[in-house]
Amino acid sequence: MSTIVSTEMLLPVTCDHCECDTDFSLGVLKQLSRISCGHCGHSRHFTAIEFDVLKLVLANAGFHFRD
């Protein structure tokens, strides 16, 4: 049995620059758009590979969401 995750679910992403976490919704990450650190302002694209890993981690934890 798995739990369906809302696209509004917030997930922390660690900044490559300052190593602080900023929460982003699953819907924002799914768009593979630019994300910006809430602490230092550093921005970058969230990649398809990162999203695939995120889906795998969520699936292993018993979560599921629709593509």
Residue pairs with C-beta under 8 A, 6 or more apart in sequence:
1 62
2 59
2 62
2 63
2 64
3 62
3 63
3 64
4 63
4 64
4 65
4 66
5 26
5 58
5 63
5 64
5 65
6 26
6 65
7 25
7 26
7 27
7 30
7 65
8 25
8 26
8 27
9 25
9 26
10 23
10 24
10 25
10 26
11 23
11 24
11 25
11 26
11 29
11 54
12 21
12 22
12 23
13 21
13 22
13 23
13 24
13 29
13 35
13 46
14 20
14 21
15 21
15 22
15 37
15 39
15 40
15 42
16 42
16 44
17 37
17 40
17 42
18 37
18 39
18 40
18 42
20 37
20 38
20 39
20 40
22 35
22 36
22 37
22 38
22 39
23 38
24 35
24 46
26 65
28 35
28 46
29 35
29 46
29 50
29 51
29 54
30 51
32 45
32 46
32 47
32 48
32 51
33 45
33 46
34 43
34 44
34 45
34 46
35 43
35 44
35 45
35 46
36 42
36 43
37 43
55 65
58 64
58 65
